[in-house]
Every structure is written in C-alpha cells, then in structure tokens.
Amino acid sequence: MKNWIQAFRLRTLPLALSNTIIGSCLAAADNKFRWTIFGLAALTTVLLQIMSNMANDYGDFVNGKDTAERIGPKRMVQSGEITPKTMLRGIIVIGILCAVSGVSLILIGTAGMDITNLLIFGMLGLAAIAAAIKYTVGKNPYGYRGLGDIFVFIFFGLVGVIGTYFLHTQSYRWDLLLPASAIGFLSTGVLNMNNMRDYEADKNAGKRTIVVAMGDKNAAYYHLFLVSGAAILTIIYTLLNYHSVWQWLFVLSFPLLFLNLKKVFTYKSALELYPELPRLSMTSLVFALTFGLGLIFH
C-alpha cells in the first residue's frame, strides 16, 4: 500500500484541487453553488491527477526516460517496487473510477439541459483522460515534444475552472477566462519547475520539454511570466468585478509566490528545486482558497 501511495504522489493533489475550488467559489459568489457538484468535481480532478502521475511513472520507464540522473521522487516502476504490468492495471482501475465519477458529475451538472451540453462535457472528459495517459505513454507521447505545458494549462486551468463553474450554474461568462487562465498558469508553473529540476536528465534522455528546448536560464523567465501572469490576471478580474475589500484576500499568497520566483532565479543546484514543487503546489492551493473566500465574503 505504501508503494501505491507513493505512486499517487499526494503532494501534487493540492494543485489539482485548486481549479475545482476556484470554479466552485465563483459559482458560490453567484449564489449557485451545489455540494454534489463540488464533491464530484473534486473527486474526478484528484483521480485524474493520480492517474496522470501513475501514467507518468509507467510511461517514462517503458520509454527509457527514467535514468539514474533523475533527481525527483522515487519512481515505483523504475525502482522495481511495482512491476510495469501491475502499474498498468492500477492505471486502468483509476481510469475506470475517474470515468464513473466524471460521468456522474456530467449527468448531474447538465440535468435538464440540451443533450449537446452532455455530449460536449463527455468529449472533454474523454479528452482529459486521454491527455493524462498520453503525456508519457504510447508512441510519440506529447510530453516528450514540449506540449505538456499547453495541455496542463487547458485541462487544469480553462476546463477545470470554467467547466466546474458551468456544471454548478449551467451558465458561462467570458470574464471567467481570467481566473481560469490564472490557475492554468500556476499549474503550468509547477510542471515548469519539475522540468527545470530534471533539465539535465531530460536532455540526456532525449525528452524534449519546453525547458530543454529553451534552456534552463530562459525557463526561469518563462516561470516569471507564468507566476506574475497569474497574479496580474486575478487583479484584473477583481478590478472588473469589484464589490468589497475582501476580494483582495488572495494578495496574501503573493509573498509565497515571490519566494518561489526568488528561488528559481537564485538556485545553484537542481536539487534545490526539489522541495519547491510541493511548496508551489501548496501555494497554488492557498491562492485558490484566498481568492475563493474573498469572492464568497464580498
């Protein structure tokens, strides 16, 4: 059981919950929050993240990308703690649970609406599961072609936030793109830090991430764009929808974001970035909670 818990990489889960929290709090601010939607959305997102982590563990081993140079957390397949076949079975089980949870979420969220909405969310759900698996699994996985950042931004940002809001409210607003993009940037920032940490190992293994393509120095400025972009977009959204000083509660997370940026620009060894990943994941959760509470209290 300990090996499976390690394969789940629980430290990544706070980040996964951030988009559900923001989407739900936006709905709550419009007096359209539903506990059933929140619970199922949170469960589906967490299962999706776990499946992605397991697929990453399996795919990197099968494709020969896990090497002795790697600095990150112990991989269960590469270390021999879980066999490739057993990990694949585990991925299938989590995938089925994710599908059941996701279908339940969509059926409840689109109840009473045109079947078109059901079909759209069904396709988005399938695409999310496929994206989680294809990141490092199969022939020519997109994670080895520098496309991981785009998929993280789309599914853990835009789809996660706006989709959750829609299933609560059965409505949509264009300005939701601002907070959705903000959490998408932070989610991409966590992936970018992961790729900065693994820069040398990925380059030597032929894993072409965005960091490998642009170099670790430019990746720091890319990280600055992601983190500062998240802050700026949230400020713009707050100014456009301002009602109360409580809405600035999210500014309390800015010192944590600043410390993360400081480390990115001053680290001397990739090992120093290892503890920064869970910290940025938790900071993203703090950002989501403070932003969400500010919306509710306004």
C-alpha positions in Angstrom: 0.0 0.0 0.0 2.9 2.3 0.8 4.2 1.9 -2.7 0.9 2.8 -4.3 0.5 5.9 -2.1 4.0 6.9 -3.2 3.0 6.3 -6.9 -0.1 8.6 -6.3 2.3 11.5 -5.4 -0.1 13.0 -2.9 1.9 16.3 -2.8 0.6 17.1 -6.3 -3.1 16.9 -5.2 -3.5 20.3 -3.6 -2.7 21.8 -7.0 -5.3 19.6 -8.7 -8.0 20.8 -6.3 -7.3 24.4 -6.9 -9.3 24.7 -10.2 -12.3 22.9 -8.5 -12.1 25.4 -5.6 -12.0 28.5 -7.8 -14.7 27.3 -10.1 -16.9 26.4 -7.2 -16.3 29.7 -5.4 -17.1 31.6 -8.5 -20.4 29.8 -8.6 -21.0 30.4 -4.9 -20.4 34.1 -5.4 -23.3 33.9 -7.9 -25.4 32.0 -5.3 -25.4 28.8 -7.5 -23.1 26.5 -5.5 -24.0 22.8 -5.3 -22.3 20.5 -2.8 -22.8 17.5 -5.1 -21.1 19.2 -8.0 -18.2 20.3 -5.8 -17.7 16.8 -4.3 -17.8 15.0 -7.6 -15.7 17.6 -9.4 -13.0 17.4 -6.6 -13.0 13.6 -6.7 -12.8 13.5 -10.5 -9.9 16.0 -10.6 -8.0 14.2 -7.9 -8.4 10.8 -9.7 -7.3 12.4 -12.9 -4.2 13.8 -11.3 -3.4 10.4 -9.7 -3.9 8.6 -13.0 -1.6 11.2 -14.7 1.1 10.6 -12.0 0.9 6.8 -12.4 0.9 7.0 -16.2 4.0 9.3 -16.0 5.7 6.7 -13.7 4.9 3.9 -16.1 5.5 5.8 -19.4 8.9 7.2 -18.5 10.1 3.7 -17.5 8.7 2.0 -20.6 10.2 4.7 -22.9 13.5 4.5 -21.2 13.4 8.1 -19.9 13.9 7.3 -16.2 17.6 7.3 -15.6 20.0 7.4 -12.7 20.4 11.1 -13.3 16.9 11.9 -12.3 16.5 13.9 -9.1 12.8 13.8 -8.4 10.7 11.4 -6.1 11.4 7.7 -6.3 9.6 6.1 -9.3 7.8 2.9 -8.4 8.3 1.1 -11.7 11.8 2.2 -12.3 12.8 1.1 -8.7 11.2 -2.3 -9.1 8.7 -1.7 -6.3 5.8 -2.1 -8.7 6.0 -4.1 -11.9 5.1 -2.4 -15.2 2.1 -4.8 -15.7 0.8 -4.1 -12.2 1.1 -0.4 -12.7 -0.8 -0.6 -15.9 -3.6 -2.4 -14.2 -3.6 0.3 -11.5 -3.9 3.0 -14.2 -6.9 1.1 -15.7 -8.6 0.9 -12.3 -8.1 4.6 -11.5 -9.2 5.4 -15.1 -12.5 3.5 -14.6 -13.1 5.2 -11.2 -12.3 8.6 -12.8 -14.8 7.8 -15.7 -17.6 6.8 -13.2 -17.1 9.9 -11.1 -16.8 12.1 -14.2 -20.0 10.7 -15.8 -21.9 11.1 -12.6 -20.7 14.7 -12.4 -21.7 15.5 -16.0 -25.1 13.8 -15.7 -26.0 15.8 -12.6 -24.4 19.1 -13.8 -26.2 19.0 -17.2 -29.5 17.7 -16.0 -32.4 19.4 -17.7 -30.2 20.9 -20.4 -30.0 20.2 -24.1 -28.1 16.9 -24.8 -25.5 19.0 -26.7 -24.0 20.1 -23.3 -23.9 16.5 -22.1 -22.0 15.4 -25.3 -19.6 18.3 -25.1 -18.7 17.6 -21.5 -18.5 13.9 -22.3 -15.9 14.6 -25.0 -14.0 16.9 -22.7 -13.9 14.2 -20.1 -12.6 11.6 -22.5 -10.0 14.1 -23.8 -8.9 14.8 -20.2 -8.4 11.1 -19.5 -6.6 10.6 -22.8 -4.3 13.6 -22.1 -3.4 12.3 -18.7 -2.3 9.0 -20.2 -0.7 10.2 -23.4 1.6 12.6 -21.6 4.3 9.9 -21.5 2.6 6.7 -22.5 2.4 5.2 -26.0 4.3 6.0 -29.2 5.4 9.6 -29.6 3.9 10.9 -26.3 3.2 14.7 -26.3 5.2 15.2 -23.1 8.4 14.5 -25.0 7.6 17.1 -27.6 7.2 20.1 -25.4 3.4 20.1 -25.4 2.8 19.2 -21.8 2.5 22.9 -20.7 -0.3 23.5 -23.2 -2.3 20.5 -22.0 -1.8 21.4 -18.4 -3.0 24.9 -19.0 -6.1 23.8 -20.9 -7.3 21.0 -18.6 -6.1 22.1 -15.2 -6.9 25.7 -15.9 -9.5 26.6 -18.5 -11.5 23.3 -18.5 -11.1 22.8 -14.8 -12.3 26.2 -13.6 -14.9 27.1 -16.3 -16.2 23.5 -16.5 -16.7 23.4 -12.8 -18.5 26.8 -12.8 -20.7 25.7 -15.7 -21.8 22.5 -14.0 -22.7 24.4 -10.9 -24.6 27.2 -12.7 -25.4 25.9 -16.1 -24.2 29.2 -17.4 -20.9 30.9 -18.6 -19.3 34.3 -18.5 -16.4 35.4 -20.7 -14.5 37.1 -17.8 -14.1 33.6 -16.2 -11.2 33.2 -18.6 -9.2 35.5 -16.3 -9.2 33.4 -13.1 -9.2 30.2 -15.2 -6.1 31.3 -17.0 -4.5 32.3 -13.7 -4.8 28.9 -12.2 -3.8 27.4 -15.5 -0.6 29.5 -15.4 0.2 28.3 -11.8 -0.4 24.7 -12.8 1.9 25.1 -15.7 4.4 26.7 -13.4 4.5 23.5 -11.3 5.2 21.5 -14.4 7.9 24.0 -15.5 9.6 23.7 -12.1 9.6 19.9 -12.5 11.1 20.2 -15.9 13.7 22.7 -14.7 14.7 20.3 -11.9 15.0 17.5 -14.5 16.6 19.6 -17.2 19.9 17.7 -17.5 18.4 14.3 -17.1 15.7 15.0 -19.7 18.1 16.5 -22.2 20.4 13.5 -21.9 17.4 11.1 -22.2 16.1 12.8 -25.3 12.9 14.1 -23.5 12.3 17.4 -25.2 10.4 19.5 -22.7 9.9 23.3 -23.2 12.8 23.7 -20.7 15.1 21.5 -22.8 14.0 23.5 -25.9 14.6 27.0 -24.4 17.4 26.2 -21.9 17.2 26.5 -18.1 18.1 30.2 -18.0 15.2 31.2 -20.3 13.0 28.8 -18.4 13.4 31.0 -15.3 12.0 34.0 -17.3 9.2 31.7 -18.6 8.4 30.9 -15.0 8.3 34.6 -14.1 5.8 35.1 -16.9 3.6 32.3 -15.6 3.6 33.3 -11.9 3.3 37.0 -12.5 0.7 36.4 -15.2 -1.4 34.5 -12.7 -1.3 37.5 -10.3 -2.0 40.1 -12.9 -5.0 38.3 -14.4 -6.5 37.8 -11.0 -6.0 41.5 -10.2 -7.7 42.4 -13.5 -10.7 40.1 -12.7 -11.0 41.6 -9.3 -11.0 45.2 -10.6 -13.7 44.3 -13.2 -15.9 42.7 -10.6 -15.1 44.7 -7.5 -17.5 44.8 -4.6 -15.6 44.6 -1.4 -12.1 44.8 0.1 -12.4 41.1 1.0 -11.8 40.3 -2.7 -8.1 41.3 -2.3 -7.6 38.4 0.2 -5.7 36.5 -2.5 -2.9 39.1 -2.2 -1.8 37.3 1.0 -0.4 34.5 -1.2 1.9 36.9 -3.1 4.8 36.7 -0.7 4.8 32.9 -1.2 4.8 33.4 -5.0 7.7 35.9 -4.6 9.7 33.4 -2.6 9.2 30.8 -5.3 10.4 33.2 -8.0 13.4 34.2 -5.9 14.4 30.5 -5.7 14.0 30.0 -9.4 16.4 32.9 -10.1 19.0 32.1 -7.4 19.3 28.3 -7.2 22.7 26.8 -7.8 21.8 23.1 -8.0 18.8 21.4 -9.4 18.5 19.6 -6.1 17.4 23.0 -4.6 14.3 22.9 -6.8 13.1 19.5 -5.5 11.3 20.9 -2.4 10.0 23.9 -4.3 7.5 21.7 -6.3 5.2 20.8 -3.3 5.6 24.3 -2.0 4.4 25.8 -5.2 1.6 23.3 -5.3 0.5 24.3 -1.8 0.9 28.0 -2.6 -1.5 27.5 -5.6 -4.0 26.0 -3.1 -3.5 28.9 -0.8 -4.0 31.3 -3.8 -7.2 29.4 -4.8 -8.6 29.4 -1.2 -7.9 33.1 -0.5 -9.3 34.1 -3.9 -12.4 31.9 -3.4 -13.0 33.1 0.1 -12.7 36.7 -1.0 -15.4 36.0 -3.6 -17.8 34.4 -1.1 -17.3 37.1 1.6 -17.8 40.0 -0.7 
